[in-house]
Amino acid sequence: MTTRRRTPTVRTLGVGVSVLALAAVAGCSSGPDDPSPTSSSAAPPASTSSSPTDSASASSSPSESSSPSASASLPAGFSLDEQSTADWPALGGRVGIGIESRVGGHGSYDRVVYQFARDGAPSYRVHYVDEPIQDGSGERKDVAGDVWLEVLVSTVDMPGESAPTADDPLPETLEGTGIAAAPAIWGGFEGVGQSFIGLTGGQRPFKVSVLSNPTRLVVDVAR
């Protein structure tokens, strides 16, 4: 069994949470990260669809292009534009603290999954930024990549003192993808959890959705 490293990604202390089995880490099409989202509030403004489907990884033809033109081979809903819930920045349902983040390849796109401890429907905002700047401190975070997607999620709990930190993706799951880094969200600054997805190359279209049981925020990025 591969041992996962434990790296805090937010300036908070942690609540006891069990780390999920490493079998879910790859986010493959047969895993629990593929069912259609059940949250009706997750509606990216620049998308024609806000829900990932089970057929996405099977029907999408692989593409080696890292330019926005790659979206021609992608399911509907991918865009370079910011995607957020309609009521952002209003706080969403309580999602608890972060458990882990996972990365997996799905043919024409790569999937990043952020998993949380509670079952609330989150509010979110995902968009490209010039640099990975941490909320609160204003300091630049050391996140690998050439460009970055900022991922903001609410409402994230303040971890207690005894909680284990959230797990980042295993290094081997990043191999062969366009994802250089995707640190887990652990706690939140004023209720908002923050992470950055570091991408190799330039900006690429992406799509955001929410899955439930357990609560997960899913960011799919074109290759």
Residue, then its C-alpha position, 0 to 999 in steps of 0.5 A: m500500500t502506498t503511503r499518502r503524505r499529509t500536507p496542510t494547505v490552509r492556515t488552520l488547525g485540524v478535526g478528526v476525520s478518517v482518510l478515505a481508502l487509497a483505492a478512490v485516488a485515481g478518480c477513474s471512470s468506474g469509481p465513485d467520482d463519476p455519477s452525475p451531480t445532484s446539486s441543482s445550485a451548481a450552475p456555471p454561467a458560461s456552460t450549457s451543462s453543469s453536470p458531468t455524465d457517466s458517458a463523458s470518459a467513454s465518449s470523449s476522444p483523446s486530444e493532445s492539444s493544450s489549446p482552447s481548440a481542444s474543446a471541440s472534442l470535449p463534452a458540453g460545458f467546458s470553458l475558459d471563463e470563470q465558473s461559480t454558483a449563482d449565489w457566489p459569494a454567499l456561503g453554501g451548505r456546510v461541507g465540513i473540513g477537507i478530506e483529500s484531493r485526487v487526480g485522474g485522467h479521463g481521455s480528453y480531460d483530467r479530473v481533480v476531485y476535492q472531497f469533504a467530510r460533511d454532506g452540505a451542498p457547497s458554493y464555489r468559484v473557479h477561475y484562472v489567476d495570474e499567481p497562486i496568492q493565499d487568502g488572508s496572508g496575501e503570500r504567494k503559495d508554492v504551487a507547481g505549474d505554468v498557469w493556475l486555477e483558483v478553487l474557492v469553496s464554502t462553507v468549509d469548517m475550521p478544523g479542530e486541534s486533533a484532526p489529521t491534515a487532508d491528503d494531496p494527490l499521490p505523485e504517480t496519479l499526476e503522471g501523464t496528465g496536464i495537472a502539475a499540482a492540486p493541493a487538497i482543501w483542509g479548512g477555510f479562511e472565514g468559511v471559504g476553503q482555497s486551493f490552486i490547480g497548477l497546469t502545465g502549458g497554457q490555459r485550457p477549458f475547464k468544467v466544474s460540478v458537484l457530487s454528493n454522498p460524499t460531498r465532492l467538488v469536481v474540476d475537469v480540465a481539458r488536455 
